[in-house]
Amino acid sequence: VLSANSAGAEEGTKYIGLFGVANLENIAEQQTMDKFSVPPAAIDFDHSWGMQLRGGHVFSKNLTAEAILEYIAPFEAMEGANSVALDATSLTANAKSTIPKYEKFIPYGIIGLGMMNAYEEISVPGATAETSDWGICGRIGLGIDSYVEKNFRTTLEAAYNTGLGNVDHVRYFTIS
């Protein structure tokens, strides 16, 4: 994963990056189970993958503002002949606090708030139901930027993402 940036996160620098994401689900299955006329014994969503597009502006060596557009491919669950697929798209505004102690490895913390759309498709024999819910979402995480060259870096980040309001059942842990 590479993103354009200036080594040392110099003040005034702008950057953009594309990230692949592994997602560990923590979805509240009860909301999905409540949508069945005869609820299944259990719903167990699988983990998923996703993509992020990030852009940011470095305000100082310790503070960066970052926007993340994230698409999470469907978390899927099968129970007998029933299937459920739930995907999420979010846009968050984030504050990223860096600790530029080392020249090539810069640890950081990130916290953000934004909007999420959760799209769910439930299929039972002979019928399919779809819902699309919007709500507020939040993210909190830790990461490390590693500068490969002056204008390129790799990033490793772990973050917890949670929906609020109409999407409060959508929760997952990302590794990007």
C-alpha positions in Angstrom: 0.0 0.0 0.0 1.6 3.3 -1.1 0.4 6.8 -0.7 2.0 10.0 -1.8 3.4 12.2 1.0 6.4 14.1 2.1 8.9 12.4 4.4 8.6 13.6 8.0 5.0 14.8 7.4 6.1 18.4 6.7 3.6 21.1 7.6 1.2 22.0 4.7 1.7 18.7 2.9 -1.3 17.2 1.2 -1.6 13.5 0.4 -3.8 10.8 -1.1 -3.6 7.0 -0.7 -5.4 3.8 -1.7 -5.6 1.0 0.9 -6.7 -2.6 0.9 -8.6 -3.6 4.1 -9.2 -6.9 6.0 -12.4 -6.7 8.1 -13.2 -8.7 11.2 -17.0 -8.5 11.8 -18.6 -7.6 15.1 -22.1 -7.2 13.7 -25.1 -7.3 16.1 -26.9 -10.2 14.5 -30.2 -9.7 16.4 -31.3 -6.8 14.2 -31.0 -9.1 11.1 -32.7 -12.0 12.9 -35.6 -9.7 13.8 -36.3 -9.2 10.0 -37.3 -12.9 9.6 -40.9 -13.9 10.2 -39.5 -17.1 11.7 -36.1 -16.2 13.1 -33.3 -18.6 12.4 -31.5 -20.3 15.3 -28.4 -18.2 14.7 -26.8 -15.9 12.1 -23.0 -16.0 11.9 -21.5 -13.4 9.5 -18.1 -14.2 7.9 -15.3 -11.7 7.8 -14.8 -9.6 4.8 -12.5 -7.3 2.8 -12.7 -3.7 1.6 -11.0 -0.7 0.1 -10.2 2.8 1.4 -9.4 6.0 -0.4 -7.7 8.5 1.9 -6.7 12.1 1.6 -5.2 14.4 4.1 -3.6 17.6 5.1 -0.7 17.9 7.5 -1.2 20.8 9.9 1.9 20.2 12.0 4.4 17.4 12.8 1.8 16.1 15.4 -1.6 16.8 13.7 -3.1 15.7 10.4 -6.7 16.0 9.2 -7.7 13.0 7.1 -10.8 12.0 5.2 -11.5 8.3 4.5 -14.0 6.9 2.0 -14.4 3.2 2.8 -16.2 0.4 1.1 -16.6 -2.9 2.9 -17.6 -5.8 0.8 -20.5 -7.9 2.1 -20.3 -9.7 5.3 -22.2 -12.9 4.5 -24.1 -15.4 6.5 -25.9 -18.7 5.6 -28.4 -20.5 7.7 -30.0 -23.4 5.9 -31.6 -22.1 2.7 -31.5 -18.5 4.1 -28.7 -16.1 3.2 -27.8 -12.6 4.3 -25.3 -10.2 2.8 -24.5 -6.8 4.5 -22.1 -4.3 3.1 -21.1 -0.8 4.3 -19.9 2.4 2.8 -18.7 5.2 5.0 -17.1 8.7 4.7 -15.3 9.9 7.9 -13.4 13.1 8.8 -10.5 12.1 11.1 -7.9 13.7 13.3 -4.6 11.9 13.2 -2.1 12.5 16.0 1.4 11.5 15.1 4.4 10.9 17.3 7.4 11.7 14.9 10.0 10.3 17.2 11.7 8.2 14.5 12.6 9.4 11.0 11.2 6.4 9.0 8.6 4.9 11.3 5.9 7.3 12.7 3.3 5.9 15.0 -0.1 7.6 15.2 -3.6 7.5 16.7 -6.7 8.3 14.7 -10.2 9.2 15.7 -13.1 10.2 13.4 -16.8 10.7 12.8 -18.8 10.5 9.6 -21.7 9.0 7.8 -22.4 5.3 6.9 -24.7 3.5 4.6 -25.5 -0.2 5.5 -27.0 -2.2 2.7 -28.5 -5.6 3.6 -30.0 -8.3 1.4 -31.8 -11.2 2.9 -32.8 -14.1 0.7 -35.1 -16.9 1.8 -36.6 -19.6 -0.6 -38.8 -17.7 -3.0 -38.2 -14.1 -1.7 -35.6 -11.4 -1.3 -35.7 -8.4 0.9 -33.3 -5.4 0.7 -32.8 -2.5 3.2 -30.5 0.5 3.0 -30.0 2.4 6.2 -28.0 5.6 6.8 -26.5 6.8 10.1 -23.6 8.4 11.8 -20.4 6.3 12.3 -17.2 6.6 14.3 -13.7 5.1 14.1 -10.8 4.9 16.4 -7.4 3.3 15.7 -3.7 3.0 15.9 -1.1 2.8 13.1 2.4 3.3 11.8 3.5 5.2 8.8 6.8 3.9 7.3 8.5 6.1 4.7 9.9 4.1 1.8 11.2 7.2 -0.1 10.8 10.9 0.4 7.4 11.0 -1.3 6.0 7.6 -0.6 5.0 5.7 2.5 3.4 2.5 3.5 0.9 2.4 6.4 -0.3 -0.3 8.7 -3.4 0.6 10.7 -5.8 -1.2 13.0 -9.1 0.6 13.7 -12.5 -0.2 15.2 -15.5 1.2 13.3 -19.0 1.4 14.6 -22.3 2.7 13.3 -24.7 4.8 15.4 -28.4 5.4 15.1 -29.9 3.5 12.2 -26.7 1.6 11.6 -25.7 0.9 15.2 -25.7 -2.9 14.4 -22.8 -2.5 12.0 -19.5 -2.8 13.8 -16.2 -4.1 12.5 -12.5 -4.1 13.1 -10.3 -3.1 10.1 -6.6 -3.9 9.4 -5.4 -1.8 6.5 
